[in-house]
Amino acid sequence: MEELDISNQKAILLQLTTMKMPFGKYKGNILCNLPEPYLVWFKQKGFPEGKLGILLESLYEIKLNGLEFLLKEIQKQQLNK
């Protein structure tokens, strides 16, 4: 995955907690709620092109490294706005 500046990284984290999966078995689910096995499947088959692919690959890395707590914290902040 290419290097992103810090503002893009913040935007990615925010989008992972608000954007819904546009297709497939988990259509309509917020991206950060997708199960890890689904992301592993994408890793093996290839992530989609474009923004969605970047988001799903980022989510895969977050879950792989046990960093879901970051997304939960962002979700909490969004609820308190």
N, C-alpha and C positions, 0 to 999 in steps of 0.2 A: 504494500500500500504506500502511496506517495506521501511525502511530508506535507502536513497542513499547518498553517499558522494558527496561533492560539485562538483567535476569534472564530475561525472555522471549526476548531475543535469544540468550542462552547456551543456553536450552532448545531453541530452534529449531536451532541448530548441532549440538547433541548428537543431536537427533532425526533430522537429516539423515544422520547417520553410523550410525544404528542401525535406523531404521524401514524396512520393506520396502514396495515398491510393491504395493498391494493388487489391482490389476487391469491388464488390457491386455497389450500386447506384452512389456513388461518386468516383468510380475508376478513378485514374489519377489526382485527385485533391490533392494539397498540404495539408498535415494534418491540419495545422493551419487554413485553409480556410473551414474546415468542419463545417456545421451548428450545433449549439448547440442542436437542437432537435434530430439530428442523434446520438450525443454523449449520450444524455439522454436515447435513445433507447438502446444503448449498455450497459449503466449503469443498466438498468432494465433487459436485457436479458443475460448479462454477456459479459465482454470484451474478445477478443481473447487471446489465450495463447501467451506467449513469449514477444518479444520486441514490437511488434505492440500493444499488449494489454497494456503494460506499457505506451507506448506513448499516446494511446487513453485515458487511464484513467488520465494521467497527463494533457492532453489537456482538458478533462472534468472539472477537478479541476480548471484549469486556467480560463476557461470561466465562470464557476460557481461563481468564486470569482472576476470576472471583471478585470482580469489581462492580457487581450489580448494585451494591449499596450506594454507589455514586448516582445511579439512575433513580433509586428510591428517594434519595435526598432531593433531587431535582423535582421529582413528582410532588413531594411534600411542599416544596417552595411554591410550585405552581398552584397548588390548592389553597395556599395561604395568601395569595395575591388578591 
